[in-house]
Amino acid sequence: MKNEHTTLLVIGGGPGGYVAAIRAGQLGIPTVLVERERLGGTCLNIGCIPSKALIHVADAFEQACGQAGEGLLGIRVRTPEI
């Protein structure tokens, strides 16, 4: 086992923890962050942020579907497919 010496120990790499660790590093504070799961926590990895990304993609796809057909310049566009 390796011993680590630090000024700041951040427990948890969720939305508060990883931001605190980044800011401490920017300020030159020796920092160690401990997280047993993926950094970012539930919100970043499986919660609200991925949901928002999927909603954005669905909206963009819907807009692209609305552009299918023949445009003002006579350019014909097929309906997009996933």
Biopython code that builds the backbone (N, CA, C, O; Angstrom):
import numpy as np
from Bio.PDB.StructureBuilder import StructureBuilder

atoms = [
    (1, "MET", "N", (0.843, -1.171, 0.000)),
    (1, "MET", "CA", (0.000, 0.000, 0.000)),
    (1, "MET", "C", (0.892, 1.238, 0.000)),
    (1, "MET", "O", (1.906, 1.288, 0.696)),
    (2, "LYS", "N", (0.506, 2.216, -0.776)),
    (2, "LYS", "CA", (1.271, 3.454, -0.904)),
    (2, "LYS", "C", (0.654, 4.540, -0.024)),
    (2, "LYS", "O", (-0.563, 4.724, -0.025)),
    (3, "ASN", "N", (1.475, 5.245, 0.711)),
    (3, "ASN", "CA", (1.008, 6.381, 1.514)),
    (3, "ASN", "C", (1.023, 7.643, 0.675)),
    (3, "ASN", "O", (1.992, 7.922, -0.030)),
    (4, "GLU", "N", (-0.051, 8.398, 0.756)),
    (4, "GLU", "CA", (-0.157, 9.681, 0.055)),
    (4, "GLU", "C", (-0.295, 10.792, 1.085)),
    (4, "GLU", "O", (-1.005, 10.641, 2.079)),
    (5, "HIS", "N", (0.377, 11.895, 0.846)),
    (5, "HIS", "CA", (0.258, 13.073, 1.705)),
    (5, "HIS", "C", (-0.335, 14.189, 0.863)),
    (5, "HIS", "O", (0.140, 14.470, -0.237)),
    (6, "THR", "N", (-1.376, 14.824, 1.388)),
    (6, "THR", "CA", (-2.056, 15.873, 0.642)),
    (6, "THR", "C", (-2.599, 16.924, 1.604)),
    (6, "THR", "O", (-2.678, 16.701, 2.812)),
    (7, "THR", "N", (-2.962, 18.048, 1.054)),
    (7, "THR", "CA", (-3.570, 19.109, 1.852)),
    (7, "THR", "C", (-5.081, 18.956, 1.895)),
    (7, "THR", "O", (-5.712, 19.223, 2.917)),
    (8, "LEU", "N", (-5.661, 18.523, 0.772)),
    (8, "LEU", "CA", (-7.116, 18.409, 0.677)),
    (8, "LEU", "C", (-7.496, 17.032, 0.162)),
    (8, "LEU", "O", (-6.985, 16.580, -0.863)),
    (9, "LEU", "N", (-8.386, 16.373, 0.871)),
    (9, "LEU", "CA", (-8.950, 15.096, 0.442)),
    (9, "LEU", "C", (-10.420, 15.324, 0.130)),
    (9, "LEU", "O", (-11.195, 15.718, 1.002)),
    (10, "VAL", "N", (-10.795, 15.076, -1.112)),
    (10, "VAL", "CA", (-12.190, 15.210, -1.528)),
    (10, "VAL", "C", (-12.758, 13.800, -1.624)),
    (10, "VAL", "O", (-12.245, 12.969, -2.374)),
    (11, "ILE", "N", (-13.802, 13.533, -0.874)),
    (11, "ILE", "CA", (-14.434, 12.221, -0.890)),
    (11, "ILE", "C", (-15.695, 12.314, -1.729)),
    (11, "ILE", "O", (-16.654, 12.992, -1.358)),
    (12, "GLY", "N", (-15.686, 11.635, -2.850)),
    (12, "GLY", "CA", (-16.828, 11.637, -3.760)),
    (12, "GLY", "C", (-16.553, 12.481, -4.982)),
    (12, "GLY", "O", (-16.234, 13.665, -4.876)),
    (13, "GLY", "N", (-16.676, 11.865, -6.142)),
    (13, "GLY", "CA", (-16.417, 12.563, -7.401)),
    (13, "GLY", "C", (-17.680, 12.917, -8.140)),
    (13, "GLY", "O", (-17.700, 12.929, -9.371)),
    (14, "GLY", "N", (-18.738, 13.207, -7.405)),
    (14, "GLY", "CA", (-19.986, 13.649, -8.032)),
    (14, "GLY", "C", (-19.863, 15.088, -8.494)),
    (14, "GLY", "O", (-18.759, 15.629, -8.533)),
    (15, "PRO", "N", (-20.980, 15.721, -8.846)),
    (15, "PRO", "CA", (-20.937, 17.069, -9.394)),
    (15, "PRO", "C", (-20.295, 18.095, -8.469)),
    (15, "PRO", "O", (-19.712, 19.068, -8.946)),
    (16, "GLY", "N", (-20.389, 17.899, -7.168)),
    (16, "GLY", "CA", (-19.734, 18.820, -6.231)),
    (16, "GLY", "C", (-18.281, 18.461, -6.009)),
    (16, "GLY", "O", (-17.417, 19.336, -5.966)),
    (17, "GLY", "N", (-18.011, 17.170, -5.866)),
    (17, "GLY", "CA", (-16.662, 16.709, -5.553)),
    (17, "GLY", "C", (-15.642, 16.979, -6.639)),
    (17, "GLY", "O", (-14.565, 17.508, -6.364)),
    (18, "TYR", "N", (-15.976, 16.617, -7.889)),
    (18, "TYR", "CA", (-14.969, 16.812, -8.928)),
    (18, "TYR", "C", (-14.749, 18.286, -9.230)),
    (18, "TYR", "O", (-13.639, 18.679, -9.587)),
    (19, "VAL", "N", (-15.784, 19.110, -9.094)),
    (19, "VAL", "CA", (-15.616, 20.553, -9.288)),
    (19, "VAL", "C", (-14.737, 21.131, -8.182)),
    (19, "VAL", "O", (-13.876, 21.972, -8.445)),
    (20, "ALA", "N", (-14.953, 20.681, -6.945)),
    (20, "ALA", "CA", (-14.124, 21.143, -5.827)),
    (20, "ALA", "C", (-12.667, 20.750, -6.032)),
    (20, "ALA", "O", (-11.765, 21.550, -5.784)),
    (21, "ALA", "N", (-12.436, 19.524, -6.484)),
    (21, "ALA", "CA", (-11.069, 19.055, -6.712)),
    (21, "ALA", "C", (-10.393, 19.839, -7.840)),
    (21, "ALA", "O", (-9.221, 20.196, -7.731)),
    (22, "ILE", "N", (-11.121, 20.103, -8.908)),
    (22, "ILE", "CA", (-10.562, 20.891, -10.019)),
    (22, "ILE", "C", (-10.197, 22.288, -9.540)),
    (22, "ILE", "O", (-9.106, 22.782, -9.825)),
    (23, "ARG", "N", (-11.107, 22.923, -8.815)),
    (23, "ARG", "CA", (-10.848, 24.292, -8.345)),
    (23, "ARG", "C", (-9.672, 24.328, -7.388)),
    (23, "ARG", "O", (-8.837, 25.229, -7.465)),
    (24, "ALA", "N", (-9.595, 23.363, -6.489)),
    (24, "ALA", "CA", (-8.465, 23.306, -5.561)),
    (24, "ALA", "C", (-7.157, 23.163, -6.335)),
    (24, "ALA", "O", (-6.166, 23.815, -6.007)),
    (25, "GLY", "N", (-7.152, 22.320, -7.350)),
    (25, "GLY", "CA", (-5.958, 22.170, -8.184)),
    (25, "GLY", "C", (-5.591, 23.465, -8.885)),
    (25, "GLY", "O", (-4.414, 23.814, -8.973)),
    (26, "GLN", "N", (-6.597, 24.185, -9.389)),
    (26, "GLN", "CA", (-6.342, 25.474, -10.036)),
    (26, "GLN", "C", (-5.718, 26.469, -9.068)),
    (26, "GLN", "O", (-4.922, 27.318, -9.467)),
    (27, "LEU", "N", (-6.083, 26.360, -7.801)),
    (27, "LEU", "CA", (-5.546, 27.260, -6.777)),
    (27, "LEU", "C", (-4.203, 26.781, -6.230)),
    (27, "LEU", "O", (-3.619, 27.419, -5.353)),
    (28, "GLY", "N", (-3.722, 25.664, -6.749)),
    (28, "GLY", "CA", (-2.424, 25.153, -6.322)),
    (28, "GLY", "C", (-2.458, 24.343, -5.037)),
    (28, "GLY", "O", (-1.412, 24.105, -4.432)),
    (29, "ILE", "N", (-3.623, 23.921, -4.616)),
    (29, "ILE", "CA", (-3.753, 23.137, -3.388)),
    (29, "ILE", "C", (-3.546, 21.664, -3.727)),
    (29, "ILE", "O", (-4.268, 21.128, -4.568)),
    (30, "PRO", "N", (-2.584, 20.999, -3.099)),
    (30, "PRO", "CA", (-2.403, 19.560, -3.341)),
    (30, "PRO", "C", (-3.690, 18.816, -2.961)),
    (30, "PRO", "O", (-4.143, 18.887, -1.818)),
    (31, "THR", "N", (-4.265, 18.109, -3.926)),
    (31, "THR", "CA", (-5.590, 17.522, -3.746)),
    (31, "THR", "C", (-5.616, 16.072, -4.198)),
    (31, "THR", "O", (-5.010, 15.709, -5.207)),
    (32, "VAL", "N", (-6.321, 15.255, -3.442)),
    (32, "VAL", "CA", (-6.603, 13.874, -3.834)),
    (32, "VAL", "C", (-8.114, 13.707, -3.801)),
    (32, "VAL", "O", (-8.765, 14.071, -2.822)),
    (33, "LEU", "N", (-8.670, 13.154, -4.878)),
    (33, "LEU", "CA", (-10.097, 12.882, -4.956)),
    (33, "LEU", "C", (-10.291, 11.368, -4.917)),
    (33, "LEU", "O", (-9.624, 10.635, -5.647)),
    (34, "VAL", "N", (-11.203, 10.903, -4.070)),
    (34, "VAL", "CA", (-11.478, 9.475, -3.938)),
    (34, "VAL", "C", (-12.921, 9.221, -4.358)),
    (34, "VAL", "O", (-13.848, 9.850, -3.848)),
    (35, "GLU", "N", (-13.098, 8.289, -5.297)),
    (35, "GLU", "CA", (-14.438, 7.947, -5.791)),
    (35, "GLU", "C", (-14.453, 6.467, -6.136)),
    (35, "GLU", "O", (-13.562, 5.989, -6.838)),
    (36, "ARG", "N", (-15.439, 5.741, -5.658)),
    (36, "ARG", "CA", (-15.489, 4.309, -5.951)),
    (36, "ARG", "C", (-16.170, 4.008, -7.276)),
    (36, "ARG", "O", (-15.974, 2.928, -7.833)),
    (37, "GLU", "N", (-16.961, 4.931, -7.790)),
    (37, "GLU", "CA", (-17.656, 4.735, -9.064)),
    (37, "GLU", "C", (-17.004, 5.628, -10.120)),
    (37, "GLU", "O", (-15.874, 6.083, -9.941)),
    (38, "ARG", "N", (-17.713, 5.876, -11.212)),
    (38, "ARG", "CA", (-17.208, 6.760, -12.262)),
    (38, "ARG", "C", (-17.312, 8.209, -11.797)),
    (38, "ARG", "O", (-18.277, 8.592, -11.135)),
    (39, "LEU", "N", (-16.310, 9.008, -12.149)),
    (39, "LEU", "CA", (-16.344, 10.425, -11.791)),
    (39, "LEU", "C", (-17.556, 11.094, -12.416)),
    (39, "LEU", "O", (-17.946, 10.764, -13.536)),
    (40, "GLY", "N", (-18.141, 12.018, -11.707)),
    (40, "GLY", "CA", (-19.275, 12.771, -12.209)),
    (40, "GLY", "C", (-20.588, 12.438, -11.537)),
    (40, "GLY", "O", (-21.522, 13.239, -11.554)),
    (41, "GLY", "N", (-20.662, 11.261, -10.947)),
    (41, "GLY", "CA", (-21.873, 10.876, -10.236)),
    (41, "GLY", "C", (-23.025, 10.509, -11.153)),
    (41, "GLY", "O", (-22.873, 10.426, -12.372)),
    (42, "THR", "N", (-24.161, 10.297, -10.550)),
    (42, "THR", "CA", (-25.349, 9.846, -11.267)),
    (42, "THR", "C", (-25.799, 10.849, -12.322)),
    (42, "THR", "O", (-26.113, 10.464, -13.449)),
    (43, "CYS", "N", (-25.833, 12.116, -11.971)),
    (43, "CYS", "CA", (-26.342, 13.137, -12.892)),
    (43, "CYS", "C", (-25.551, 13.151, -14.197)),
    (43, "CYS", "O", (-26.137, 13.199, -15.278)),
    (44, "LEU", "N", (-24.238, 13.109, -14.101)),
    (44, "LEU", "CA", (-23.395, 13.186, -15.293)),
    (44, "LEU", "C", (-23.435, 11.902, -16.106)),
    (44, "LEU", "O", (-23.463, 11.959, -17.335)),
    (45, "ASN", "N", (-23.439, 10.761, -15.460)),
    (45, "ASN", "CA", (-23.262, 9.495, -16.162)),
    (45, "ASN", "C", (-24.545, 8.787, -16.577)),
    (45, "ASN", "O", (-24.584, 8.187, -17.652)),
    (46, "ILE", "N", (-25.590, 8.834, -15.768)),
    (46, "ILE", "CA", (-26.812, 8.110, -16.130)),
    (46, "ILE", "C", (-28.077, 8.918, -15.874)),
    (46, "ILE", "O", (-29.175, 8.450, -16.177)),
    (47, "GLY", "N", (-27.950, 10.098, -15.335)),
    (47, "GLY", "CA", (-29.127, 10.875, -14.948)),
    (47, "GLY", "C", (-29.483, 11.950, -15.937)),
    (47, "GLY", "O", (-29.648, 11.692, -17.129)),
    (48, "CYS", "N", (-29.600, 13.170, -15.426)),
    (48, "CYS", "CA", (-30.167, 14.276, -16.189)),
    (48, "CYS", "C", (-29.319, 14.706, -17.385)),
    (48, "CYS", "O", (-29.884, 15.088, -18.409)),
    (49, "ILE", "N", (-27.999, 14.659, -17.300)),
    (49, "ILE", "CA", (-27.180, 15.155, -18.412)),
    (49, "ILE", "C", (-27.292, 14.243, -19.636)),
    (49, "ILE", "O", (-27.515, 14.759, -20.731)),
    (50, "PRO", "N", (-27.147, 12.893, -19.512)),
    (50, "PRO", "CA", (-27.362, 12.052, -20.690)),
    (50, "PRO", "C", (-28.779, 12.181, -21.245)),
    (50, "PRO", "O", (-28.973, 12.121, -22.459)),
    (51, "SER", "N", (-29.772, 12.358, -20.368)),
    (51, "SER", "CA", (-31.154, 12.531, -20.829)),
    (51, "SER", "C", (-31.268, 13.772, -21.698)),
    (51, "SER", "O", (-31.905, 13.742, -22.751)),
    (52, "LYS", "N", (-30.647, 14.869, -21.256)),
    (52, "LYS", "CA", (-30.701, 16.115, -22.024)),
    (52, "LYS", "C", (-30.020, 15.948, -23.375)),
    (52, "LYS", "O", (-30.484, 16.496, -24.375)),
    (53, "ALA", "N", (-28.926, 15.197, -23.415)),
    (53, "ALA", "CA", (-28.234, 14.955, -24.687)),
    (53, "ALA", "C", (-29.136, 14.172, -25.638)),
    (53, "ALA", "O", (-29.203, 14.493, -26.824)),
    (54, "LEU", "N", (-29.827, 13.154, -25.135)),
    (54, "LEU", "CA", (-30.733, 12.369, -25.976)),
    (54, "LEU", "C", (-31.907, 13.207, -26.456)),
    (54, "LEU", "O", (-32.329, 13.079, -27.605)),
    (55, "ILE", "N", (-32.438, 14.059, -25.596)),
    (55, "ILE", "CA", (-33.543, 14.936, -25.991)),
    (55, "ILE", "C", (-33.086, 15.886, -27.094)),
    (55, "ILE", "O", (-33.828, 16.131, -28.046)),
    (56, "HIS", "N", (-31.870, 16.424, -26.974)),
    (56, "HIS", "CA", (-31.329, 17.326, -27.999)),
    (56, "HIS", "C", (-31.207, 16.608, -29.343)),
    (56, "HIS", "O", (-31.583, 17.158, -30.378)),
    (57, "VAL", "N", (-30.683, 15.381, -29.327)),
    (57, "VAL", "CA", (-30.533, 14.608, -30.566)),
    (57, "VAL", "C", (-31.899, 14.318, -31.177)),
    (57, "VAL", "O", (-32.063, 14.408, -32.394)),
    (58, "ALA", "N", (-32.879, 13.973, -30.350)),
    (58, "ALA", "CA", (-34.226, 13.701, -30.857)),
    (58, "ALA", "C", (-34.829, 14.951, -31.495)),
    (58, "ALA", "O", (-35.473, 14.861, -32.540)),
    (59, "ASP", "N", (-34.627, 16.105, -30.884)),
    (59, "ASP", "CA", (-35.120, 17.365, -31.457)),
    (59, "ASP", "C", (-34.451, 17.659, -32.795)),
    (59, "ASP", "O", (-35.114, 18.066, -33.750)),
    (60, "ALA", "N", (-33.138, 17.452, -32.863)),
    (60, "ALA", "CA", (-32.408, 17.692, -34.114)),
    (60, "ALA", "C", (-32.898, 16.748, -35.212)),
    (60, "ALA", "O", (-33.041, 17.154, -36.365)),
    (61, "PHE", "N", (-33.154, 15.486, -34.854)),
    (61, "PHE", "CA", (-33.663, 14.518, -35.829)),
    (61, "PHE", "C", (-35.040, 14.942, -36.334)),
    (61, "PHE", "O", (-35.320, 14.862, -37.530)),
    (62, "GLU", "N", (-35.893, 15.390, -35.421)),
    (62, "GLU", "CA", (-37.233, 15.842, -35.809)),
    (62, "GLU", "C", (-37.148, 17.035, -36.766)),
    (62, "GLU", "O", (-37.901, 17.104, -37.738)),
    (63, "GLN", "N", (-36.244, 17.963, -36.499)),
    (63, "GLN", "CA", (-36.066, 19.116, -37.392)),
    (63, "GLN", "C", (-35.566, 18.666, -38.759)),
    (63, "GLN", "O", (-36.006, 19.185, -39.785)),
    (64, "ALA", "N", (-34.642, 17.696, -38.774)),
    (64, "ALA", "CA", (-34.120, 17.190, -40.043)),
    (64, "ALA", "C", (-35.228, 16.514, -40.847)),
    (64, "ALA", "O", (-35.286, 16.660, -42.068)),
    (65, "CYS", "N", (-36.100, 15.782, -40.175)),
    (65, "CYS", "CA", (-37.222, 15.134, -40.865)),
    (65, "CYS", "C", (-38.133, 16.175, -41.507)),
    (65, "CYS", "O", (-38.687, 15.943, -42.582)),
    (66, "GLY", "N", (-38.288, 17.317, -40.851)),
    (66, "GLY", "CA", (-39.125, 18.385, -41.383)),
    (66, "GLY", "C", (-38.547, 19.037, -42.632)),
    (66, "GLY", "O", (-39.263, 19.735, -43.349)),
    (67, "GLN", "N", (-37.279, 18.822, -42.899)),
    (67, "GLN", "CA", (-36.631, 19.409, -44.069)),
    (67, "GLN", "C", (-36.681, 18.489, -45.286)),
    (67, "GLN", "O", (-36.255, 18.878, -46.373)),
    (68, "ALA", "N", (-37.194, 17.280, -45.113)),
    (68, "ALA", "CA", (-37.252, 16.325, -46.218)),
    (68, "ALA", "C", (-38.208, 16.829, -47.294)),
    (68, "ALA", "O", (-39.150, 17.571, -47.015)),
    (69, "GLY", "N", (-37.946, 16.417, -48.505)),
    (69, "GLY", "CA", (-38.780, 16.818, -49.633)),
    (69, "GLY", "C", (-38.010, 17.781, -50.520)),
    (69, "GLY", "O", (-36.781, 17.832, -50.477)),
    (70, "GLU", "N", (-38.738, 18.542, -51.321)),
    (70, "GLU", "CA", (-38.095, 19.473, -52.242)),
    (70, "GLU", "C", (-38.100, 20.871, -51.645)),
    (70, "GLU", "O", (-39.139, 21.379, -51.226)),
    (71, "GLY", "N", (-36.916, 21.486, -51.612)),
    (71, "GLY", "CA", (-36.772, 22.807, -51.028)),
    (71, "GLY", "C", (-37.030, 23.913, -52.032)),
    (71, "GLY", "O", (-37.392, 23.653, -53.180)),
    (72, "LEU", "N", (-36.842, 25.151, -51.592)),
    (72, "LEU", "CA", (-37.096, 26.326, -52.428)),
    (72, "LEU", "C", (-36.206, 26.378, -53.658)),
    (72, "LEU", "O", (-36.615, 26.906, -54.692)),
    (73, "LEU", "N", (-35.005, 25.844, -53.566)),
    (73, "LEU", "CA", (-34.069, 25.899, -54.687)),
    (73, "LEU", "C", (-34.162, 24.666, -55.572)),
    (73, "LEU", "O", (-33.329, 24.475, -56.458)),
    (74, "GLY", "N", (-35.161, 23.832, -55.343)),
    (74, "GLY", "CA", (-35.323, 22.622, -56.140)),
    (74, "GLY", "C", (-34.421, 21.485, -55.689)),
    (74, "GLY", "O", (-34.267, 20.488, -56.395)),
    (75, "ILE", "N", (-33.833, 21.636, -54.527)),
    (75, "ILE", "CA", (-32.970, 20.578, -53.992)),
    (75, "ILE", "C", (-33.851, 19.606, -53.222)),
    (75, "ILE", "O", (-34.598, 19.991, -52.322)),
    (76, "ARG", "N", (-33.745, 18.340, -53.596)),
    (76, "ARG", "CA", (-34.575, 17.312, -52.957)),
    (76, "ARG", "C", (-33.758, 16.597, -51.885)),
    (76, "ARG", "O", (-32.623, 16.186, -52.125)),
    (77, "VAL", "N", (-34.352, 16.455, -50.696)),
    (77, "VAL", "CA", (-33.679, 15.813, -49.563)),
    (77, "VAL", "C", (-34.539, 14.648, -49.091)),
    (77, "VAL", "O", (-35.743, 14.792, -48.876)),
    (78, "ARG", "N", (-33.895, 13.486, -48.933)),
    (78, "ARG", "CA", (-34.624, 12.322, -48.420)),
    (78, "ARG", "C", (-34.843, 12.452, -46.914)),
    (78, "ARG", "O", (-34.131, 13.191, -46.234)),
    (79, "THR", "N", (-35.820, 11.738, -46.411)),
    (79, "THR", "CA", (-36.076, 11.700, -44.972)),
    (79, "THR", "C", (-34.903, 10.998, -44.290)),
    (79, "THR", "O", (-34.509, 9.911, -44.712)),
    (80, "PRO", "N", (-34.342, 11.600, -43.247)),
    (80, "PRO", "CA", (-33.210, 10.970, -42.559)),
    (80, "PRO", "C", (-33.635, 9.676, -41.872)),
    (80, "PRO", "O", (-34.797, 9.499, -41.507)),
    (81, "GLU", "N", (-32.678, 8.786, -41.707)),
    (81, "GLU", "CA", (-32.926, 7.509, -41.036)),
    (81, "GLU", "C", (-31.934, 7.343, -39.909)),
    (81, "GLU", "O", (-30.812, 7.846, -39.960)),
    (82, "ILE", "N", (-32.372, 6.628, -38.891)),
    (82, "ILE", "CA", (-31.458, 6.309, -37.789)),
    (82, "ILE", "C", (-30.990, 4.894, -37.980)),
    (82, "ILE", "O", (-30.206, 4.389, -37.176)),
]
sb = StructureBuilder()
sb.init_structure("model")
sb.init_model(0)
sb.init_chain("A")
sb.init_seg("    ")
for serial, (resi, resn, name, xyz) in enumerate(atoms, 1):
    if name == "N":
        sb.init_residue(resn, " ", resi, " ")
    sb.init_atom(name, np.array(xyz, "f"), 0.0, 1.0, " ", f" {name:<3s}", serial, name[0])
structure = sb.get_structure()
